[in-house]
Amino acid sequence: MPGSLESRRVVVIGGSAGIGLAVARLAAAAGAHVCIGSSDSGRVARAVSALGGKASGRAIDVRDEASVAAFFAAAGPVDHLVYTAGDWGSFRAPRPVAELDLEAAGAVFAVRFWGALATIKHAAPHLAEDGSITLTDGVVAHRPRKAAPLSTAMAGAVEHLTRALAVDLAPLRVNAVCPGLVLTGVWDDIPEAERDERLRRMTGHQPLPRAAMPDEVARAYLYLMTGTYTTGQVLVVDGGRTLV
Ligand SMILES: NC(=O)c1ccc[n+]([C@@H]2O[C@H](COP(=O)([O-])OP(=O)(O)OC[C@H]3O[C@@H](n4cnc5c(N)ncnc54)[C@H](OP(=O)(O)O)[C@@H]3O)[C@@H](O)[C@H]2O)c1
């Protein structure tokens, strides 16, 4: 049935943790056959076992085109592709422009932008015409931070890639989710008191003055997969952060 995930094949790259794992869980609960991928095979195995039922998964390193090609050769037909893969090393070390190591600067784009493009390149031949691709960026696209211009440029590039691919790959639908702060494992290695204080500082002024739970953001991906007349859109799920 159009607009339903029942028995549809959903691939979530970045599905072993955080927002991607929440998307995988909701899609599986909606009756989809879910296949997740990420670079750490142990993490993939643990997530597949937590998802249970019809879920499957395998390792993929989106920085390695051969690994991406092998993943999709093995995955077979795909109805919906969701991309939430993200690494945090380069994001945690913001630099003023005058101190940028230009060779290292490319790392900011490696997983979130180039990894997404490699994934789409190798998934495209397997994607159903009435299917969808949903990418991920973040509110840093719209709210630049001091010493992090590349993060804003990269997130904006994902949004423009989304619009371009919605035209280029039509009638396949291509959209993106732009989350605000989300309580995923990326916050786990910050001591609790410091984390709570930082979250209060970063979200206290928002209309919804808190960070999101992963499931609250995952619902946006479910809509974009099943919203059969929606393409080229960026769905901002940020508790109102970009309004104020
Ligand atoms: N959390 C937030 O507050 C927030 C806010 C705005 C935007 N976002 C965006 O949302 C996306 C997901 O964030 P998250 O918080 O859910 O992150 P997360 O919990 O760290 O999950 C990231 C996922 O990406 C996978 N991954 C990392 N490097 C990979 C690679 N080279 N190849 C394949 N998979 C790889 C990880 O698994 P492996 O380690 O096994 O590879 C993991 O499954 C990111 O693009 C992030 O920028 C997050």
The ligand as an SDF file (V2000), in Angstrom:
LIG
                    3D

 48 52  0  0  0  0  0  0  0  0999 V2000
   22.9350   14.1450   18.3900 N   0  0  0  0  0  0  0  0  0  0  0  0
   22.7180   15.4330   18.1060 C   0  0  0  0  0  0  0  0  0  0  0  0
   22.5690   16.3090   18.9930 O   0  0  0  0  0  0  0  0  0  0  0  0
   22.6190   15.8610   16.6430 C   0  0  0  0  0  0  0  0  0  0  0  0
   22.2110   17.1860   16.3670 C   0  0  0  0  0  0  0  0  0  0  0  0
   22.1130   17.6110   15.0450 C   0  0  0  0  0  0  0  0  0  0  0  0
   22.4490   16.7400   14.0100 C   0  0  0  0  0  0  0  0  0  0  0  0
   22.8390   15.4750   14.2970 N   0  0  0  0  0  0  0  0  0  0  0  0
   23.2410   14.6270   13.1650 C   0  0  0  0  0  0  0  0  0  0  0  0
   22.5320   13.4170   13.1690 O   0  0  0  0  0  0  0  0  0  0  0  0
   23.3710   12.3730   12.6670 C   0  0  0  0  0  0  0  0  0  0  0  0
   23.3520   11.2200   13.6720 C   0  0  0  0  0  0  0  0  0  0  0  0
   23.7990   11.7090   14.9270 O   0  0  0  0  0  0  0  0  0  0  0  0
   23.7420   10.7690   16.2220 P   0  0  0  0  0  0  0  0  0  0  0  0
   23.7550   11.6680   17.3960 O   0  0  0  0  0  0  0  0  0  0  0  0
   22.6670    9.7420   16.0690 O   0  0  0  0  0  0  0  0  0  0  0  0
   25.1930   10.0700   16.1230 O   0  0  0  0  0  0  0  0  0  0  0  0
   25.7170    8.7030   16.7720 P   0  0  0  0  0  0  0  0  0  0  0  0
   24.8570    8.2700   17.8900 O   0  0  0  0  0  0  0  0  0  0  0  0
   27.1710    8.9070   16.9900 O   0  0  0  0  0  0  0  0  0  0  0  0
   25.5360    7.6540   15.5700 O   0  0  0  0  0  0  0  0  0  0  0  0
   26.2920    7.8100   14.4160 C   0  0  0  0  0  0  0  0  0  0  0  0
   26.2040    6.5420   13.5930 C   0  0  0  0  0  0  0  0  0  0  0  0
   27.0700    6.7050   12.4420 O   0  0  0  0  0  0  0  0  0  0  0  0
   27.8770    5.5320   12.3170 C   0  0  0  0  0  0  0  0  0  0  0  0
   29.1260    5.8680   11.6300 N   0  0  0  0  0  0  0  0  0  0  0  0
   30.1160    6.7050   12.0660 C   0  0  0  0  0  0  0  0  0  0  0  0
   31.1310    6.7100   11.1830 N   0  0  0  0  0  0  0  0  0  0  0  0
   30.7690    5.8600   10.1700 C   0  0  0  0  0  0  0  0  0  0  0  0
   31.4110    5.4300    8.9770 C   0  0  0  0  0  0  0  0  0  0  0  0
   32.6310    5.8530    8.6280 N   0  0  0  0  0  0  0  0  0  0  0  0
   30.7640    4.5420    8.1740 N   0  0  0  0  0  0  0  0  0  0  0  0
   29.5250    4.0960    8.5080 C   0  0  0  0  0  0  0  0  0  0  0  0
   28.8690    4.4620    9.6300 N   0  0  0  0  0  0  0  0  0  0  0  0
   29.4920    5.3300   10.4480 C   0  0  0  0  0  0  0  0  0  0  0  0
   28.0780    5.0500   13.7640 C   0  0  0  0  0  0  0  0  0  0  0  0
   28.4060    3.6860   13.8930 O   0  0  0  0  0  0  0  0  0  0  0  0
   29.9230    3.1070   13.8950 P   0  0  0  0  0  0  0  0  0  0  0  0
   30.6470    3.7610   15.0180 O   0  0  0  0  0  0  0  0  0  0  0  0
   29.7320    1.6280   14.0720 O   0  0  0  0  0  0  0  0  0  0  0  0
   30.5050    3.4190   12.5470 O   0  0  0  0  0  0  0  0  0  0  0  0
   26.6630    5.2770   14.3160 C   0  0  0  0  0  0  0  0  0  0  0  0
   25.8250    4.2020   13.9450 O   0  0  0  0  0  0  0  0  0  0  0  0
   24.7690   12.9940   12.4440 C   0  0  0  0  0  0  0  0  0  0  0  0
   24.9260   13.3530   11.1000 O   0  0  0  0  0  0  0  0  0  0  0  0
   24.7190   14.2450   13.2900 C   0  0  0  0  0  0  0  0  0  0  0  0
   25.5210   15.3000   12.7890 O   0  0  0  0  0  0  0  0  0  0  0  0
   22.9320   15.0140   15.5840 C   0  0  0  0  0  0  0  0  0  0  0  0
  1  2  1  0
  2  3  2  0
  2  4  1  0
  4  5  1  0
  4 48  2  0
  5  6  2  0
  6  7  1  0
  7  8  2  0
  8  9  1  0
  8 48  1  0
  9 10  1  0
  9 46  1  0
 10 11  1  0
 11 12  1  0
 11 44  1  0
 12 13  1  0
 13 14  1  0
 14 15  2  0
 14 16  1  0
 14 17  1  0
 17 18  1  0
 18 19  2  0
 18 20  1  0
 18 21  1  0
 21 22  1  0
 22 23  1  0
 23 24  1  0
 23 42  1  0
 24 25  1  0
 25 26  1  0
 25 36  1  0
 26 27  1  0
 26 35  1  0
 27 28  2  0
 28 29  1  0
 29 30  1  0
 29 35  2  0
 30 31  1  0
 30 32  2  0
 32 33  1  0
 33 34  2  0
 34 35  1  0
 36 37  1  0
 36 42  1  0
 37 38  1  0
 38 39  2  0
 38 40  1  0
 38 41  1  0
 42 43  1  0
 44 45  1  0
 44 46  1  0
 46 47  1  0
M  CHG  2   8   1  16  -1
M  END
$$$$
